[in-house]
Amino acid sequence: MADTAKSAASDMAVFSSSHAVQFHGGIGYTWECFVHLFFKRQMHNHILYGDGKYQRAKLAEMLIDSAA
């Protein structure tokens, strides 16, 4: 199901982009390697397409409606 993949991808995007900013910021290269652009893009997509929690709720709603 696409909602399951969207949920997993959204959760991993949050994890990887936030850790990349922390890692590169810790060594002082956040602005030089454009990690901040990827973080901002991920946060924009998070709001635009919904986060993992939203996708799981949407999937649960579809499954409950089909069972009823």
C-alpha positions as CSV (number, residue, x, y, z in Angstrom):
1,M,0.0,0.0,0.0
2,A,1.3,3.4,-0.9
3,D,0.3,5.0,2.4
4,T,2.6,2.6,4.3
5,A,5.5,3.5,2.0
6,K,4.7,7.2,2.4
7,S,4.6,6.8,6.2
8,A,8.0,5.0,6.3
9,A,9.6,7.4,3.8
10,S,8.3,10.5,5.8
11,D,9.6,9.1,9.1
12,M,13.0,8.3,7.6
13,A,13.3,11.7,5.9
14,V,12.7,13.4,9.2
15,F,15.3,11.2,10.9
16,S,18.0,11.5,8.3
17,S,17.7,15.2,7.6
18,S,17.7,16.2,11.2
19,H,20.7,14.0,12.0
20,A,22.5,15.3,8.9
21,V,22.1,18.9,10.1
22,Q,23.3,17.9,13.6
23,F,26.3,16.1,12.2
24,H,27.4,18.7,9.8
25,G,26.6,21.5,12.2
26,G,28.8,19.9,14.8
27,I,31.7,20.0,12.5
28,G,30.9,23.4,11.1
29,Y,29.9,22.5,7.5
30,T,26.1,23.0,7.4
31,W,26.2,26.0,5.1
32,E,29.0,24.8,2.9
33,C,27.5,21.4,1.9
34,F,23.9,22.6,1.5
35,V,22.4,20.2,4.2
36,H,20.2,23.0,5.3
37,L,18.5,23.1,1.8
38,F,17.6,19.4,2.1
39,F,16.3,19.9,5.6
40,K,14.1,22.8,4.5
41,R,12.8,20.8,1.5
42,Q,12.0,17.9,3.8
43,M,10.1,20.1,6.2
44,H,8.2,21.6,3.4
45,N,7.2,18.2,2.0
46,H,6.3,17.1,5.5
47,I,3.7,19.8,5.7
48,L,2.6,19.6,2.1
49,Y,2.1,15.9,1.8
50,G,1.6,14.9,5.5
51,D,3.8,13.3,8.0
52,G,4.1,9.6,8.9
53,K,1.4,10.0,11.6
54,Y,-1.0,11.4,9.1
55,Q,-0.3,8.7,6.6
56,R,-0.9,5.9,9.2
57,A,-4.1,7.6,10.3
58,K,-5.3,7.7,6.7
59,L,-4.4,4.0,6.2
60,A,-6.2,3.0,9.4
61,E,-9.3,5.0,8.3
62,M,-9.3,3.2,4.9
63,L,-9.0,-0.2,6.5
64,I,-11.7,0.4,9.1
65,D,-14.1,1.8,6.4
66,S,-13.5,-1.2,4.2
67,A,-14.1,-3.7,7.1
68,A,-17.4,-2.1,8.1
